[in-house]
Amino acid sequence: MIPAEVNIEDLAAQLSEDGVAYSAPELARDAQLNAAVAEALRPGEGIAVVDVVPGKAADMRDVAQELADTADLNTVIVQWPGQVSAVSQSHSRGALEAAQGEVPAGVDQVTTLEYFHAGLSSDVFPWAPVLTGVLLVAVVAAVSAYVRAVR
């Protein structure tokens, strides 16, 4: 549920401009800040900084989803006091939650994006299960070859 204090229309309009949105008007008007944060975004991303503490964390995921739909962005990150929530069409929910967990509390938006992107980059390919499967197939093939050779 989207908290009543969150103005989706205003945030979505800001996101549509440069991918950066603030609920605090003084930050929304800071062109230098917006430019620095926009430069740290990846294509199709947006970040909204919302000065609202929700009743439950899932509410901010709802905010991110509504902003992604309204602003037509692939990935939206919502930074709120102490945490981040994100939605994406190109990253799994598990990858997003892992990346969210990498972001320390109380950092600026550029730093938030750096940690978030680093967290996403670590989820590129599931090497452990693939290598385990390959090793298992090799062991089965070796045992089968040995059994055939002994007979």
LINLINFEN-V90048 format. One record per residue. RES is the residue in one letter. PSI is psi in whole degrees, 0 to 359 (* if undefined). Layout:
RES	PSI
RES	PSI
This chain:
M	134
I	124
P	142
A	332
E	350
V	121
N	91
I	317
E	315
D	314
L	318
A	321
A	318
Q	317
L	322
S	333
E	305
D	9
G	4
V	134
A	144
Y	140
S	338
A	117
P	323
E	326
L	323
A	330
R	354
D	94
A	321
Q	316
L	311
N	319
A	318
A	317
V	317
A	324
E	331
A	348
L	151
R	160
P	135
G	2
E	158
G	154
I	131
A	129
V	116
V	121
D	55
V	133
V	115
P	165
G	324
K	152
A	327
A	336
D	324
M	334
R	321
D	319
V	313
A	317
Q	316
E	319
L	319
A	316
D	315
T	319
A	358
D	53
L	152
N	315
T	131
V	129
I	129
V	119
Q	126
W	166
P	108
G	350
Q	173
V	152
S	149
A	154
V	154
S	148
Q	342
S	352
H	142
S	159
R	322
G	318
A	320
L	315
E	323
A	317
A	320
Q	322
G	341
E	342
V	117
P	155
A	145
G	17
V	161
D	173
Q	322
V	316
T	321
T	312
L	322
E	312
Y	318
F	312
H	321
A	320
G	323
L	323
S	331
S	350
D	42
V	310
F	137
P	75
W	319
A	308
P	324
V	313
L	323
T	316
G	316
V	316
L	319
L	316
V	319
A	319
V	315
V	318
A	319
A	317
V	317
S	317
A	319
Y	315
V	318
R	323
A	327
V	329
R	*
